[in-house]
Amino acid sequence: MIVITAPTGQIGRNVVRELAKLGASARLVARDASKLDPDVRARFEVVEGSHGDSAVLDRALEGADALFWLVPPNAALTLEQAYLDFTRPVVEAARKHQVRRIVSVTALGRGTRWAHEAGLVSASIAMDDLLMSAGSGFRGMAMPSFMDNVARQAAAIREKGLFFGPIDGDVRLPATATSDMGVVGAQLLDDATWSGQEEVAVLGPEDLSNLEMAEIMSQVLGRSIRYQQIPYASFKQQFLDRGASESFAQGYVDMYRAKEEGMDAAGAKRAAIRTSTDFRTWVERVLKPVVLA
C-alpha cells in the first residue's frame, strides 16, 4: 500500500494520476475529500484529515509500504513550524508502522555553500534530515523552480504582457514541470527494489534565463511578453501583504538570492534525473490555455 499526502496539490495530483496508470494500490490523505475528483475517490481509498495530525497518520499508515510526503504551503507560519513541526508526527508514525520507503519533495541545495542560508531550501533540507531519522529508505526529489509557478502570473501576462521576479533576467536556472515530478514520484513509490537514503535532483531538459523564457512565451502566445526584475524589498513585501509571516517572507528572499548566486546550478551538477518536458512544450500545454482563457 502506498500512502499519498497532499493529493490535490500541484505535484500530488500528478503522482495520483500516474499511480492510477501503473495500477498501484494507494491511500490518499486529504484534508477535504470533496476536492478530489470523483473518479479518484472511486479508484483509491481516502483518509480525511490533515497529514500533520498524529491520529490521521496512524490510520493512514496502517499496513503502508511506501509514503509520499509533501508539506503543504502555509506562509502564515514560521519556516520551522511549517516544515519541521508539521513533519515530526509522521516520523513517529513511520517508525511505528515500519514504513519501508519514503519519497519527499525537497529542494536543490544540499551539499552547496548555501545549504544553511537559503530560506525555504534550508528548511526543506532540515525536513529531509528529520524524515531520514525514521530509518526508512528515503528518496528526496530535489527540484529547482517549477515552470508551473509562471502560471501564477497568468493575469499579468494576459493583461500587461509582463511577468515579474527578483532574479537578474540573464541568470540561467534549471526548471521542472510538476507533471514530470509526478511521473518520477510515482515510479519511485511503485518500485519496491530500492533502499538507502539520498536526495536525487529532478531537472527539466534545459536551463533558461527569465529573458529566454519571455522570448519563448512571446513566440508561443503570439504577442510580446517581457520579464521585469523587481527589488528584493518589493518581492518580500508582496508576501507580507498576502499574510506571510516575517520568517516565511524572508525565507523566500533568501531562497531566491541563493538561486541567483548559483545554488541551483551547483546542485544540478550532481547526479540527476532529467525529465522530458521543455519550457516551450509546457507553455503550449499549460500556460497558453490559461492565458487565452
N, C-alpha and C positions, 0 to 999 in steps of 0.2 A: 504494500500500500504506500502510495506517495501522497504526502500532505503538502498542499499549496496555500501559502498565505498571500494576502493582497491579490485575490484572483480577479478583481475588477479594475486593477490599475493598468498603466501603460504596458508594463512588462508581464505582469501576472496573467492578464487575459490572453496574451500571446503564448505563454507557457501552457495554459489550459488548452488552447486550441491545438497546439502541436501534440500534446499528450493524447488528445482525442484521436488525432490522426494515427498515432502509434498504437492505439488500442489499449492504453495503460489504465490501470485502476488508480483512482485518485480521490482524495477527500479534500474539499475546499473549505477554508476558514474565512468566512465573510462576515463583516460587521452587520451588513444589511443584505440578506439573501435575495431580496426583491430586485437588487441591482444586477444580479446575474441574469444572463439570457435564459429564457425558458428551456431551450434545448440543452444548455449547460446544466441547469438544475435537474433535468431529467436524466442526463448522462452520468453525473457524478454525485457522490454523497456530499452533503453540505453540513458543516457545523457552524452555527450562527454565533457571532460574538467577536470580541477583539482578540487578536493573537498576542496582545500584551497581557492577557488575563490568564493566570495560572490554571484556573478551573477549566477554561475553554481549551487551553493547550493540553490538559490532562485527558480530556475527551478526544481531542483531535489526534493525538499521537499514540493512542492505544493501538498496538499492532502495526505501527508505521515502520517501514524500512528506510524511507528517504523523506527529507523535508526541504522544501523551497522556502527560503527566508528572505523577506524584504520588509524593511522598516517603512511604515507609511509616513509621508511628509507631514510634519507638524511644526511649522515655523514659529508657533507661539511659545514653544518650549525652549529651554537651553539645549545646546548640542548634546550635552551629557544625558539630559533627560530623554531627548528624542531618540538617541542611538543606544546608549548603554543601559539606562534604567528600563527602557522598553524591552531590551533583549534579555536581561537577566532571567526572567521567568522561563524562557524557552531553553536556556542552558540546563536548568534543573530538570525540566520536563524531558529533555532529550536524554539525559543521564538515566532518569527513572525508567523510561520506556526503551532504553537501549537502541535508539535510532542509529542505524549503521552509517548513513550518509547525509550530509547537509550541504546544500548548494545555496549560496547567498549572492546578492547583488551588491557589489562594492565599487570602489573607485581606484583608478590608477594612482600610484604614488608610493606604495611600499618599496623600500629599498632606495628611494631617492632622497636628496637632501631636504626636500620639502615635506617629508612624511609626517613630521610633528608640528607643522606650522601652516597647514593648508585647509583649515576650517572643516568643512563637511567631509573632505577626503580623510583628514586625520581622524575624525570621529568614526568614519566607516572602517578604517584600519583597526582602530581600537575595538570596534564591534566584532570584527573578524577574530581578533585575538580572544575575545570572550567566547565566541561560538566554538572556536577550536578547543577551548578548555573543557568542553563537554566530552571530548575523547572520540567523537565520531569521525569518520572520514569526511574531508572537507574540501570543497572547491569554491573559491570566491571568484565570481565572474567580474573581473575588474574592467570597468568601462570608462571611456573618456566622456566627452559631452555627447548627448543624444541629438541626432538630426531632428527628432520629433520636437525638441524644445523650440525650434524655429517656428513651428506651427502655433505656438502660444502667442506669436506676434502677427497672426494672420490678419487681424483687423488693421493694424498699422501698415502691413504690406499692401493690403487691398486699397485702403483709403489714402495713404500717403506715399506709397512706393518706397517705404523705408523699413529696415529692421535695425535694432539697436543692441549695443553691448559695450562693456568696458575695455575689451581687449583690442590692442592695435590691429587694424584691419589687415595688415600684411603678414601677421603671425600665422603660420600653418599649424593646424592641430588635427589629430585623428578624431573621427566621429563614427558613431554606430547607430543603426536603425533599431528601434525597440523590437520590431518584428524579428530581427535576426537574434537579438538577445533571447527571445522566446524559443527560437529553434535550438540554440545552444543549451539553454537551461533544460528544456525537455529531454534532449539527448543525454545530458549528464544524469538527470534524475532517472531515466529509464534504463541506464546502463549500470548493472549491479557488479561489474567486474573491477572497478577502480577502487583504490584505497589511498591512504596517506592524506596529508593536509597541505594545500597550496592554493595560491591565487593564480588565476590564468587570465591574461589580458584578452578581451574580446573586442576586436577592432574592425572597422569598416575597411574597404579595399584601398582607400586613398586618404591622404592628408590634404586639407584645404584651408585656405585663409577665409575670413569673412568676406573679403573683397571678391575672391574667386567664387564663393557661394552666391554672392549677389549677381555676378555675371551669369552663372548657371540659371538662377531663378529668372533673370531677365529673359534669357533665351526660351525657357520652357513656358513662362507665363505670357510672353509676347508683349512685355512692357518693361520700362526701365525700373529696376529695383536697386536701391543704394543701401550700403551699410553705413551707419553713423555711430562713431565711437562717442561714448558718454563718460564723464569723470566718475571715478570710483565713489566719490562722495554722493553723487546723484544716484548711482546704482544702488548704494546702500540705503539711501532714503526711500527708494521705491519699495524695498522690502519692509522698512519700518512703517511706511504709510499703509501697507496692506496688513499690518498687525503682527509682523515678525518680532521676535524678541531681539534685544541687542546682540545676544550671543549668536543667534542664527543669522542675522543680517551681516554681522562682521564675519561670520563663517563663510558666507557667500563671497565677500570681498577677498578674504584670504585665499579661498579656493581659486578664484579667477586670476588673482595676481600670480599664484603659483603656476597656473596653466600658461599664462602669458610669459612667464620666465623660463618655461621649458619642462615643467613637471610631466605632462602627458607625453611629450616627445621622448623624454628619458625613460619613462615607464614602458613605452611602446617598443623599446629596443630589446626588451626581454622576450622570451618565448611567448608567442601569442597565437590565438585562433583568429584567422582572418575571415570575415564574413563576406557575403556576396553583394549586398545592396549598396550601390554607389549613390552619391548625393543626387545626381541627375535623375536616376530611377526613383528615388524617394520623393523628389519634388513632383514628378509626374504622377506617381501613385497616391501620395498622401497630401502634399501641400496644395497642389493645383486645384483639386476638388473643393478644398476648404476655402481657399482664397476666392474662387469663382462662384461659390455657393451664394 
